[in-house]
Amino acid sequence: GEDVEQSLFLSVREGDSSVINCTYTDSSSTYLYWYKQEPGAGLQLLTYIFSNMDMKQDQRLTVLLNKKDKHLSLRIADTQTGDSAIYFCAEIPNQGGKLIFGQGTELSVKP
Amino acid sequence: DTAVSQTPKYLVTQMGNDKSIKCEQNLGHDTMYWYKQDSKKFLKIMFSYNNKELIINETVPNRFSPKSPDKAHLNLHINSLELGDSAVYFCASSQWTAGGQTQYFGPGTRLLVL
């Protein structure tokens, strides 16, 4: 089946690292995605990882993929108050165009 | 120079009315999508068009009808609006490739049905 799971909330202090976790059930996806949604705003494509990679780094963002366990994580280094948002993990099973989203993790960054 | 744009941004209307939401993309993509985000922030696909042809049609009431006049535009018309239609509707676009379809989203249309 197609299912993507995330924890709902994460609270960190400014300057700490944040790690947002995601598990998925369908192993056919070529890419796995992270989207960011700030309050009242649209969905911003943050980063994505090709399914044959284990890790992708992009400035403060590090994506780790464990295909065996179907586990994806997003690490944000030196978290800032501007990183407060909802982060969605998503996949497209069978390259069929339909993005399947997790429930979103609300990241709260305290000064 | 917004990549994916939607109008209107906010829509407040009465139950039973008919309304349309418009979407345009200037990324040169060949595929466009409509997603619905409910009050719990859950996102689900509704429709997708590739080169003006409907390719994804999820279980959505017949009151919702998408229309794609060309590759750069995808509109959503909703008849006889109900309270449960209140949500944020997102348009997205991508290039259709065999390996996957990285999708870029518009700012959303916040629909409130009273």
HADDOCK unambig.tbl for C-alpha pairs under 7 A between the chains (distance, minus, plus):
assign (segid A and resid 30 and name CA) (segid B and resid 99 and name CA) 6.03 0.50 0.50
assign (segid A and resid 30 and name CA) (segid B and resid 100 and name CA) 6.17 0.50 0.50
assign (segid A and resid 31 and name CA) (segid B and resid 100 and name CA) 6.71 0.50 0.50
assign (segid A and resid 41 and name CA) (segid B and resid 107 and name CA) 6.00 0.50 0.50
assign (segid A and resid 42 and name CA) (segid B and resid 105 and name CA) 6.84 0.50 0.50
assign (segid A and resid 42 and name CA) (segid B and resid 106 and name CA) 6.16 0.50 0.50
assign (segid A and resid 42 and name CA) (segid B and resid 107 and name CA) 4.07 0.50 0.50
assign (segid A and resid 42 and name CA) (segid B and resid 108 and name CA) 5.63 0.50 0.50
assign (segid A and resid 43 and name CA) (segid B and resid 105 and name CA) 5.76 0.50 0.50
assign (segid A and resid 44 and name CA) (segid B and resid 105 and name CA) 6.85 0.50 0.50
assign (segid A and resid 45 and name CA) (segid B and resid 104 and name CA) 6.62 0.50 0.50
assign (segid A and resid 95 and name CA) (segid B and resid 98 and name CA) 6.83 0.50 0.50
assign (segid A and resid 95 and name CA) (segid B and resid 99 and name CA) 6.18 0.50 0.50
assign (segid A and resid 95 and name CA) (segid B and resid 100 and name CA) 4.74 0.50 0.50
assign (segid A and resid 97 and name CA) (segid B and resid 101 and name CA) 5.91 0.50 0.50
assign (segid A and resid 98 and name CA) (segid B and resid 45 and name CA) 6.56 0.50 0.50
assign (segid A and resid 101 and name CA) (segid B and resid 43 and name CA) 6.29 0.50 0.50
assign (segid A and resid 103 and name CA) (segid B and resid 42 and name CA) 5.61 0.50 0.50
